[in-house]
Amino acid sequence: MFFLIFSILLYFLPALIGRHKADAMGIFLVNLLFGWTVIGWVIALIWACAAERYVPVRFVPTFGRFCCQCGVLSPYGAHFCAACGRAV
């Protein structure tokens, strides 16, 4: 019984490693459908261990607050929106 559980965990090791990646479903399907071949299992394992693509996040500094009504940027310290007059 222990050997069966160990074999299943070893077979689905690439899917377990890549479960938090963006391509988790693709890794699981390759592992499920082609994992019985050694090449398919190795491909799924390499795909699961590969690093995620770096997506740069652009930071735009704001020097004020956005109005919840119209979305216009009001200067820092303003209590009312310059465009619509609503409280910021």
SEVEX-42911 format. One record per atom (N, C-alpha, C, CB): residue in one letter; y, x, z; residue number from 1. Coordinates in steps of 0.02 Angstrom, whole numbers, always signed. Glycine has a CB too. Layout:
N
<node res="A" v="Y" u="X" w="Z" n="NUM"/>
...
//
This chain:
88
<node res="M" v="-59" u="+41" w="+0" n="1"/>
<node res="M" v="+0" u="+0" w="+0" n="1"/>
<node res="M" v="+63" u="+43" w="+0" n="1"/>
<node res="M" v="+0" u="-47" w="+60" n="1"/>
<node res="F" v="+61" u="+97" w="+41" n="2"/>
<node res="F" v="+118" u="+143" w="+44" n="2"/>
<node res="F" v="+129" u="+176" w="-24" n="2"/>
<node res="F" v="+106" u="+196" w="+98" n="2"/>
<node res="F" v="+76" u="+194" w="-59" n="3"/>
<node res="F" v="+82" u="+225" w="-124" n="3"/>
<node res="F" v="+113" u="+178" w="-175" n="3"/>
<node res="F" v="+13" u="+248" w="-149" n="3"/>
<node res="L" v="+98" u="+114" w="-173" n="4"/>
<node res="L" v="+127" u="+65" w="-219" n="4"/>
<node res="L" v="+202" u="+58" w="-207" n="4"/>
<node res="L" v="+92" u="-3" w="-210" n="4"/>
<node res="I" v="+223" u="+52" w="-144" n="5"/>
<node res="I" v="+294" u="+46" w="-128" n="5"/>
<node res="I" v="+331" u="+110" w="-148" n="5"/>
<node res="I" v="+304" u="+32" w="-53" n="5"/>
<node res="F" v="+302" u="+167" w="-134" n="6"/>
<node res="F" v="+332" u="+231" w="-153" n="6"/>
<node res="F" v="+339" u="+237" w="-229" n="6"/>
<node res="F" v="+291" u="+290" w="-125" n="6"/>
<node res="S" v="+289" u="+215" w="-266" n="7"/>
<node res="S" v="+291" u="+218" w="-339" n="7"/>
<node res="S" v="+345" u="+173" w="-367" n="7"/>
<node res="S" v="+223" u="+200" w="-368" n="7"/>
<node res="I" v="+353" u="+114" w="-339" n="8"/>
<node res="I" v="+404" u="+67" w="-363" n="8"/>
<node res="I" v="+474" u="+95" w="-348" n="8"/>
<node res="I" v="+396" u="-3" w="-330" n="8"/>
<node res="L" v="+483" u="+124" w="-289" n="9"/>
<node res="L" v="+548" u="+153" w="-273" n="9"/>
<node res="L" v="+563" u="+213" w="-317" n="9"/>
<node res="L" v="+549" u="+174" w="-199" n="9"/>
<node res="L" v="+513" u="+253" w="-332" n="10"/>
<node res="L" v="+523" u="+310" w="-376" n="10"/>
<node res="L" v="+538" u="+288" w="-448" n="10"/>
<node res="L" v="+461" u="+355" w="-375" n="10"/>
<node res="Y" v="+505" u="+234" w="-470" n="11"/>
<node res="Y" v="+517" u="+209" w="-537" n="11"/>
<node res="Y" v="+588" u="+183" w="-544" n="11"/>
<node res="Y" v="+466" u="+153" w="-553" n="11"/>
<node res="F" v="+613" u="+148" w="-494" n="12"/>
<node res="F" v="+680" u="+119" w="-497" n="12"/>
<node res="F" v="+733" u="+164" w="-464" n="12"/>
<node res="F" v="+680" u="+52" w="-464" n="12"/>
<node res="L" v="+719" u="+228" w="-456" n="13"/>
<node res="L" v="+767" u="+274" w="-427" n="13"/>
<node res="L" v="+832" u="+278" w="-467" n="13"/>
<node res="L" v="+736" u="+342" w="-422" n="13"/>
<node res="P" v="+831" u="+281" w="-533" n="14"/>
<node res="P" v="+895" u="+281" w="-570" n="14"/>
<node res="P" v="+936" u="+218" w="-558" n="14"/>
<node res="P" v="+882" u="+289" w="-644" n="14"/>
<node res="A" v="+903" u="+161" w="-554" n="15"/>
<node res="A" v="+940" u="+98" w="-541" n="15"/>
<node res="A" v="+969" u="+97" w="-471" n="15"/>
<node res="A" v="+894" u="+38" w="-551" n="15"/>
<node res="L" v="+934" u="+126" w="-424" n="16"/>
<node res="L" v="+960" u="+129" w="-355" n="16"/>
<node res="L" v="+1019" u="+178" w="-350" n="16"/>
<node res="L" v="+904" u="+150" w="-307" n="16"/>
<node res="I" v="+1016" u="+233" w="-385" n="17"/>
<node res="I" v="+1070" u="+281" w="-384" n="17"/>
<node res="I" v="+1133" u="+253" w="-418" n="17"/>
<node res="I" v="+1049" u="+347" w="-418" n="17"/>
<node res="G" v="+1124" u="+218" w="-473" n="18"/>
<node res="G" v="+1181" u="+193" w="-511" n="18"/>
<node res="G" v="+1201" u="+122" w="-496" n="18"/>
<node res="G" v="+1166" u="+198" w="-583" n="18"/>
<node res="R" v="+1182" u="+95" w="-439" n="19"/>
<node res="R" v="+1196" u="+25" w="-425" n="19"/>
<node res="R" v="+1270" u="+9" w="-413" n="19"/>
<node res="R" v="+1157" u="+3" w="-365" n="19"/>
<node res="H" v="+1311" u="+59" w="-397" n="20"/>
<node res="H" v="+1382" u="+47" w="-385" n="20"/>
<node res="H" v="+1426" u="+70" w="-442" n="20"/>
<node res="H" v="+1403" u="+81" w="-321" n="20"/>
<node res="K" v="+1396" u="+85" w="-498" n="21"/>
<node res="K" v="+1434" u="+108" w="-556" n="21"/>
<node res="K" v="+1455" u="+49" w="-599" n="21"/>
<node res="K" v="+1393" u="+158" w="-598" n="21"/>
<node res="A" v="+1501" u="+62" w="-645" n="22"/>
<node res="A" v="+1524" u="+10" w="-690" n="22"/>
<node res="A" v="+1469" u="-12" w="-738" n="22"/>
<node res="A" v="+1585" u="+33" w="-729" n="22"/>
<node res="D" v="+1424" u="+34" w="-756" n="23"/>
<node res="D" v="+1370" u="+19" w="-803" n="23"/>
<node res="D" v="+1303" u="+7" w="-767" n="23"/>
<node res="D" v="+1362" u="+76" w="-853" n="23"/>
<node res="A" v="+1305" u="-23" w="-709" n="24"/>
<node res="A" v="+1245" u="-32" w="-668" n="24"/>
<node res="A" v="+1193" u="-75" w="-704" n="24"/>
<node res="A" v="+1263" u="-63" w="-601" n="24"/>
<node res="M" v="+1214" u="-127" w="-739" n="25"/>
<node res="M" v="+1166" u="-170" w="-774" n="25"/>
<node res="M" v="+1133" u="-134" w="-831" n="25"/>
<node res="M" v="+1201" u="-233" w="-799" n="25"/>
<node res="G" v="+1171" u="-93" w="-867" n="26"/>
<node res="G" v="+1142" u="-53" w="-922" n="26"/>
<node res="G" v="+1091" u="-3" w="-897" n="26"/>
<node res="G" v="+1196" u="-18" w="-961" n="26"/>
<node res="I" v="+1108" u="+30" w="-842" n="27"/>
<node res="I" v="+1061" u="+78" w="-812" n="27"/>
<node res="I" v="+998" u="+43" w="-790" n="27"/>
<node res="I" v="+1094" u="+114" w="-751" n="27"/>
<node res="F" v="+1005" u="-15" w="-760" n="28"/>
<node res="F" v="+946" u="-53" w="-737" n="28"/>
<node res="F" v="+903" u="-75" w="-796" n="28"/>
<node res="F" v="+968" u="-114" w="-697" n="28"/>
<node res="L" v="+934" u="-99" w="-850" n="29"/>
<node res="L" v="+895" u="-122" w="-907" n="29"/>
<node res="L" v="+859" u="-64" w="-942" n="29"/>
<node res="L" v="+940" u="-158" w="-957" n="29"/>
<node res="V" v="+892" u="-7" w="-949" n="30"/>
<node res="V" v="+859" u="+51" w="-979" n="30"/>
<node res="V" v="+801" u="+73" w="-935" n="30"/>
<node res="V" v="+908" u="+109" w="-989" n="30"/>
<node res="N" v="+812" u="+72" w="-870" n="31"/>
<node res="N" v="+759" u="+91" w="-823" n="31"/>
<node res="N" v="+702" u="+42" w="-825" n="31"/>
<node res="N" v="+787" u="+97" w="-753" n="31"/>
<node res="L" v="+716" u="-22" w="-829" n="32"/>
<node res="L" v="+664" u="-73" w="-829" n="32"/>
<node res="L" v="+624" u="-73" w="-894" n="32"/>
<node res="L" v="+695" u="-141" w="-817" n="32"/>
<node res="L" v="+659" u="-70" w="-951" n="33"/>
<node res="L" v="+626" u="-77" w="-1015" n="33"/>
<node res="L" v="+596" u="-11" w="-1041" n="33"/>
<node res="L" v="+674" u="-105" w="-1066" n="33"/>
<node res="F" v="+630" u="+45" w="-1029" n="34"/>
<node res="F" v="+607" u="+108" w="-1057" n="34"/>
<node res="F" v="+588" u="+159" w="-1004" n="34"/>
<node res="F" v="+661" u="+136" w="-1101" n="34"/>
<node res="G" v="+587" u="+139" w="-942" n="35"/>
<node res="G" v="+571" u="+185" w="-888" n="35"/>
<node res="G" v="+498" u="+206" w="-888" n="35"/>
<node res="G" v="+589" u="+155" w="-823" n="35"/>
<node res="W" v="+454" u="+167" w="-918" n="36"/>
<node res="W" v="+383" u="+185" w="-919" n="36"/>
<node res="W" v="+372" u="+246" w="-962" n="36"/>
<node res="W" v="+342" u="+127" w="-944" n="36"/>
<node res="T" v="+418" u="+259" w="-1009" n="37"/>
<node res="T" v="+415" u="+323" w="-1045" n="37"/>
<node res="T" v="+454" u="+373" w="-1004" n="37"/>
<node res="T" v="+444" u="+316" w="-1119" n="37"/>
<node res="V" v="+432" u="+433" w="-1004" n="38"/>
<node res="V" v="+466" u="+485" w="-964" n="38"/>
<node res="V" v="+537" u="+496" w="-990" n="38"/>
<node res="V" v="+426" u="+550" w="-965" n="38"/>
<node res="I" v="+546" u="+493" w="-1055" n="39"/>
<node res="I" v="+612" u="+505" w="-1084" n="39"/>
<node res="I" v="+660" u="+450" w="-1063" n="39"/>
<node res="I" v="+608" u="+508" w="-1161" n="39"/>
<node res="G" v="+639" u="+387" w="-1064" n="40"/>
<node res="G" v="+682" u="+332" w="-1042" n="40"/>
<node res="G" v="+701" u="+337" w="-969" n="40"/>
<node res="G" v="+647" u="+266" w="-1054" n="40"/>
<node res="W" v="+655" u="+359" w="-927" n="41"/>
<node res="W" v="+670" u="+367" w="-856" n="41"/>
<node res="W" v="+720" u="+423" w="-845" n="41"/>
<node res="W" v="+605" u="+381" w="-817" n="41"/>
<node res="V" v="+711" u="+479" w="-882" n="42"/>
<node res="V" v="+758" u="+535" w="-875" n="42"/>
<node res="V" v="+827" u="+516" w="-901" n="42"/>
<node res="V" v="+731" u="+597" w="-914" n="42"/>
<node res="I" v="+831" u="+478" w="-956" n="43"/>
<node res="I" v="+895" u="+456" w="-982" n="43"/>
<node res="I" v="+930" u="+411" w="-931" n="43"/>
<node res="I" v="+886" u="+418" w="-1049" n="43"/>
<node res="A" v="+893" u="+365" w="-902" n="44"/>
<node res="A" v="+923" u="+321" w="-851" n="44"/>
<node res="A" v="+945" u="+360" w="-790" n="44"/>
<node res="A" v="+872" u="+267" w="-830" n="44"/>
<node res="L" v="+908" u="+411" w="-771" n="45"/>
<node res="L" v="+926" u="+452" w="-713" n="45"/>
<node res="L" v="+989" u="+493" w="-728" n="45"/>
<node res="L" v="+869" u="+499" w="-694" n="45"/>
<node res="I" v="+994" u="+522" w="-787" n="46"/>
<node res="I" v="+1054" u="+560" w="-805" n="46"/>
<node res="I" v="+1114" u="+514" w="-809" n="46"/>
<node res="I" v="+1044" u="+597" w="-872" n="46"/>
<node res="W" v="+1105" u="+455" w="-837" n="47"/>
<node res="W" v="+1160" u="+407" w="-842" n="47"/>
<node res="W" v="+1183" u="+385" w="-772" n="47"/>
<node res="W" v="+1137" u="+345" w="-883" n="47"/>
<node res="A" v="+1136" u="+376" w="-727" n="48"/>
<node res="A" v="+1154" u="+355" w="-659" n="48"/>
<node res="A" v="+1189" u="+411" w="-621" n="48"/>
<node res="A" v="+1092" u="+333" w="-621" n="48"/>
<node res="C" v="+1171" u="+473" w="-634" n="49"/>
<node res="C" v="+1201" u="+529" w="-598" n="49"/>
<node res="C" v="+1266" u="+554" w="-629" n="49"/>
<node res="C" v="+1152" u="+586" w="-594" n="49"/>
<node res="A" v="+1281" u="+532" w="-690" n="50"/>
<node res="A" v="+1341" u="+554" w="-724" n="50"/>
<node res="A" v="+1403" u="+527" w="-688" n="50"/>
<node res="A" v="+1341" u="+532" w="-799" n="50"/>
<node res="A" v="+1456" u="+565" w="-691" n="51"/>
<node res="A" v="+1518" u="+545" w="-657" n="51"/>
<node res="A" v="+1551" u="+488" w="-696" n="51"/>
<node res="A" v="+1566" u="+605" w="-650" n="51"/>
<node res="E" v="+1586" u="+447" w="-660" n="52"/>
<node res="E" v="+1625" u="+394" w="-691" n="52"/>
<node res="E" v="+1683" u="+425" w="-730" n="52"/>
<node res="E" v="+1651" u="+343" w="-639" n="52"/>
<node res="R" v="+1704" u="+391" w="-782" n="53"/>
<node res="R" v="+1762" u="+415" w="-819" n="53"/>
<node res="R" v="+1824" u="+408" w="-775" n="53"/>
<node res="R" v="+1771" u="+376" w="-885" n="53"/>
<node res="Y" v="+1867" u="+458" w="-777" n="54"/>
<node res="Y" v="+1928" u="+457" w="-738" n="54"/>
<node res="Y" v="+1979" u="+415" w="-774" n="54"/>
<node res="Y" v="+1954" u="+529" w="-726" n="54"/>
<node res="V" v="+2003" u="+364" w="-741" n="55"/>
<node res="V" v="+2055" u="+321" w="-768" n="55"/>
<node res="V" v="+2118" u="+333" w="-726" n="55"/>
<node res="V" v="+2034" u="+245" w="-768" n="55"/>
<node res="P" v="+2168" u="+365" w="-754" n="56"/>
<node res="P" v="+2227" u="+379" w="-715" n="56"/>
<node res="P" v="+2265" u="+316" w="-697" n="56"/>
<node res="P" v="+2273" u="+427" w="-752" n="56"/>
<node res="V" v="+2289" u="+314" w="-637" n="57"/>
<node res="V" v="+2328" u="+257" w="-613" n="57"/>
<node res="V" v="+2401" u="+277" w="-615" n="57"/>
<node res="V" v="+2306" u="+235" w="-542" n="57"/>
<node res="R" v="+2440" u="+237" w="-647" n="58"/>
<node res="R" v="+2510" u="+253" w="-653" n="58"/>
<node res="R" v="+2548" u="+222" w="-595" n="58"/>
<node res="R" v="+2538" u="+229" w="-721" n="58"/>
<node res="F" v="+2584" u="+263" w="-559" n="59"/>
<node res="F" v="+2623" u="+240" w="-502" n="59"/>
<node res="F" v="+2695" u="+232" w="-523" n="59"/>
<node res="F" v="+2617" u="+289" w="-442" n="59"/>
<node res="V" v="+2722" u="+172" w="-514" n="60"/>
<node res="V" v="+2791" u="+159" w="-530" n="60"/>
<node res="V" v="+2828" u="+147" w="-465" n="60"/>
<node res="V" v="+2798" u="+98" w="-579" n="60"/>
<node res="P" v="+2871" u="+193" w="-446" n="61"/>
<node res="P" v="+2906" u="+183" w="-382" n="61"/>
<node res="P" v="+2956" u="+126" w="-389" n="61"/>
<node res="P" v="+2942" u="+247" w="-360" n="61"/>
<node res="T" v="+2958" u="+84" w="-339" n="62"/>
<node res="T" v="+3005" u="+29" w="-339" n="62"/>
<node res="T" v="+3058" u="+43" w="-287" n="62"/>
<node res="T" v="+2970" u="-39" w="-325" n="62"/>
<node res="F" v="+3118" u="+29" w="-305" n="63"/>
<node res="F" v="+3174" u="+39" w="-260" n="63"/>
<node res="F" v="+3203" u="-29" w="-241" n="63"/>
<node res="F" v="+3228" u="+85" w="-292" n="63"/>
<node res="G" v="+3160" u="-73" w="-222" n="64"/>
<node res="G" v="+3181" u="-140" w="-204" n="64"/>
<node res="G" v="+3121" u="-185" w="-198" n="64"/>
<node res="G" v="+3231" u="-168" w="-256" n="64"/>
<node res="R" v="+3134" u="-250" w="-203" n="65"/>
<node res="R" v="+3080" u="-299" w="-198" n="65"/>
<node res="R" v="+3083" u="-346" w="-257" n="65"/>
<node res="R" v="+3085" u="-339" w="-131" n="65"/>
<node res="F" v="+3025" u="-370" w="-277" n="66"/>
<node res="F" v="+3022" u="-418" w="-332" n="66"/>
<node res="F" v="+3030" u="-489" w="-306" n="66"/>
<node res="F" v="+2956" u="-410" w="-371" n="66"/>
<node res="C" v="+3066" u="-530" w="-343" n="67"/>
<node res="C" v="+3075" u="-600" w="-325" n="67"/>
<node res="C" v="+3010" u="-637" w="-338" n="67"/>
<node res="C" v="+3134" u="-632" w="-364" n="67"/>
<node res="C" v="+2990" u="-679" w="-292" n="68"/>
<node res="C" v="+2928" u="-717" w="-301" n="68"/>
<node res="C" v="+2937" u="-775" w="-349" n="68"/>
<node res="C" v="+2902" u="-742" w="-234" n="68"/>
<node res="Q" v="+2998" u="-795" w="-364" n="69"/>
<node res="Q" v="+3012" u="-850" w="-410" n="69"/>
<node res="Q" v="+3015" u="-826" w="-483" n="69"/>
<node res="Q" v="+3077" u="-885" w="-390" n="69"/>
<node res="C" v="+3058" u="-777" w="-496" n="70"/>
<node res="C" v="+3070" u="-757" w="-565" n="70"/>
<node res="C" v="+3043" u="-688" w="-582" n="70"/>
<node res="C" v="+3142" u="-759" w="-580" n="70"/>
<node res="G" v="+3026" u="-647" w="-532" n="71"/>
<node res="G" v="+2997" u="-582" w="-544" n="71"/>
<node res="G" v="+3046" u="-527" w="-557" n="71"/>
<node res="G" v="+2951" u="-586" w="-599" n="71"/>
<node res="V" v="+3110" u="-539" w="-548" n="72"/>
<node res="V" v="+3161" u="-489" w="-560" n="72"/>
<node res="V" v="+3164" u="-442" w="-500" n="72"/>
<node res="V" v="+3231" u="-521" w="-572" n="72"/>
<node res="L" v="+3175" u="-378" w="-513" n="73"/>
<node res="L" v="+3179" u="-327" w="-461" n="73"/>
<node res="L" v="+3248" u="-330" w="-429" n="73"/>
<node res="L" v="+3165" u="-256" w="-488" n="73"/>
<node res="S" v="+3250" u="-346" w="-365" n="74"/>
<node res="S" v="+3313" u="-347" w="-328" n="74"/>
<node res="S" v="+3321" u="-280" w="-293" n="74"/>
<node res="S" v="+3315" u="-406" w="-277" n="74"/>
<node res="P" v="+3383" u="-257" w="-283" n="75"/>
<node res="P" v="+3392" u="-193" w="-249" n="75"/>
<node res="P" v="+3368" u="-196" w="-177" n="75"/>
<node res="P" v="+3466" u="-173" w="-251" n="75"/>
<node res="Y" v="+3351" u="-136" w="-152" n="76"/>
<node res="Y" v="+3327" u="-131" w="-84" n="76"/>
<node res="Y" v="+3381" u="-154" w="-35" n="76"/>
<node res="Y" v="+3304" u="-59" w="-68" n="76"/>
<node res="G" v="+3364" u="-197" w="+11" n="77"/>
<node res="G" v="+3411" u="-222" w="+60" n="77"/>
<node res="G" v="+3441" u="-289" w="+41" n="77"/>
<node res="G" v="+3465" u="-173" w="+71" n="77"/>
<node res="A" v="+3431" u="-312" w="-20" n="78"/>
<node res="A" v="+3458" u="-377" w="-40" n="78"/>
<node res="A" v="+3417" u="-433" w="-8" n="78"/>
<node res="A" v="+3458" u="-384" w="-118" n="78"/>
<node res="H" v="+3452" u="-485" w="+11" n="79"/>
<node res="H" v="+3418" u="-542" w="+42" n="79"/>
<node res="H" v="+3406" u="-599" w="-7" n="79"/>
<node res="H" v="+3459" u="-567" w="+101" n="79"/>
<node res="F" v="+3444" u="-599" w="-63" n="80"/>
<node res="F" v="+3436" u="-651" w="-113" n="80"/>
<node res="F" v="+3429" u="-619" w="-182" n="80"/>
<node res="F" v="+3496" u="-699" w="-111" n="80"/>
<node res="C" v="+3393" u="-654" w="-226" n="81"/>
<node res="C" v="+3382" u="-631" w="-294" n="81"/>
<node res="C" v="+3447" u="-637" w="-333" n="81"/>
<node res="C" v="+3325" u="-670" w="-329" n="81"/>
<node res="A" v="+3463" u="-586" w="-373" n="82"/>
<node res="A" v="+3525" u="-587" w="-413" n="82"/>
<node res="A" v="+3518" u="-634" w="-473" n="82"/>
<node res="A" v="+3542" u="-516" w="-437" n="82"/>
<node res="A" v="+3457" u="-648" w="-496" n="83"/>
<node res="A" v="+3447" u="-690" w="-555" n="83"/>
<node res="A" v="+3443" u="-764" w="-538" n="83"/>
<node res="A" v="+3384" u="-669" w="-591" n="83"/>
<node res="C" v="+3404" u="-782" w="-487" n="84"/>
<node res="C" v="+3393" u="-853" w="-473" n="84"/>
<node res="C" v="+3423" u="-876" w="-407" n="84"/>
<node res="C" v="+3320" u="-868" w="-474" n="84"/>
<node res="G" v="+3441" u="-830" w="-363" n="85"/>
<node res="G" v="+3472" u="-848" w="-300" n="85"/>
<node res="G" v="+3424" u="-865" w="-244" n="85"/>
<node res="G" v="+3517" u="-905" w="-311" n="85"/>
<node res="R" v="+3360" u="-860" w="-257" n="86"/>
<node res="R" v="+3310" u="-875" w="-206" n="86"/>
<node res="R" v="+3304" u="-817" w="-156" n="86"/>
<node res="R" v="+3242" u="-889" w="-238" n="86"/>
<node res="A" v="+3285" u="-832" w="-94" n="87"/>
<node res="A" v="+3277" u="-780" w="-44" n="87"/>
<node res="A" v="+3219" u="-735" w="-63" n="87"/>
<node res="A" v="+3265" u="-812" w="+26" n="87"/>
<node res="V" v="+3231" u="-670" w="-57" n="88"/>
<node res="V" v="+3181" u="-621" w="-77" n="88"/>
<node res="V" v="+3132" u="-610" w="-20" n="88"/>
<node res="V" v="+3213" u="-555" w="-98" n="88"/>
//
